[in-house]
Amino acid sequence: MLGPVPGRRRRPVRARAPRERLVGSYARLDRDRGRRVGVPEVILGEGKTVEHLVGIARALRHDGHGAFVSRPTPAQLRALRTLGGRNRTVRFLAHGRLVRLPGPLEVRYRAGTVAILAAGTSDVPVAEEARALLSELGVSVVHAYDVGVAGLHRLLRALRRLERARPETYLVFAGREGALPTVVAGLVRAPVVGVPTSVGYGRGGRGEAALAAMLQSCAPIAVVNIDAAVPAALFAAQRLAAPAGLAARSLRPTGRPRQ
């Protein structure tokens, strides 16, 4: 077994204590998430009271931090509309399934492209969550919808177009039997993330059959939970995240992608 190199001392790794801020007795803001792991703060609206969500959003605004809200309820959406101010617009994305709170996200990404495919039109709302999130982060996105296995000729045409953009990751959304990610993984070189959607009915409905099928894929794919568009998008973005401290001139700032 090789030992340490003589005359060379290893510097101990010193972890910087994360910055936190308490919000009442119900939340702790993680103000170092972008620097630490390369993804922004995303607040799950589901399960929170309106008061709790608004309290968190106001604390972030006070500290000058931006964030996203996923799966907001109708009541939360109404409350969030009042949080904007001069030059600090709250943006409602993917038909209200995602909200962008104003302020910097403190994450930067190198240039790169993510491809998004949806098997059927019913899968598009979930796919749009991922597309909106990545676009807000400044990540280039190419997409093709309604290209499922019921008509493989549509998929082959779409892949020829998408492959010209040289995507580094494919996010593939499919419900019912969930076959599309496996097919795509057998045709492209980039990693494929399967996202089962809660489309389908009867036995194995609500995404259960799609999830099981993707987990049994004979082609190499990764799989997230049912309707987990945000985790899939963050995974794709994290692959493009720059290490903390990298020169800003080589990075694309978070914001709307360049056209």
Secondary structure, DSSP 8 states (H G I E B T S, - for coil): -----TT------------EEEETTTEEEETTHHHHHS---EEE-TT--HHHHHHHHHHHHHHT--EEEES--HHHHHHHTTS-BTTB--EEEGGGTEEEESS----EE-S-EEEEEESSGGGHHHHHHHHHHHHHTT-EEEEEES--GGGHHHHHHHHHHHHTT--SEEEEEE-TT--HHHHHHTT-SS-EEEEE-S---STTTTTHHHHHHHHT-SS--EE--TT-HHHHHHHHHHTTB--TT--GGGSEESSS---
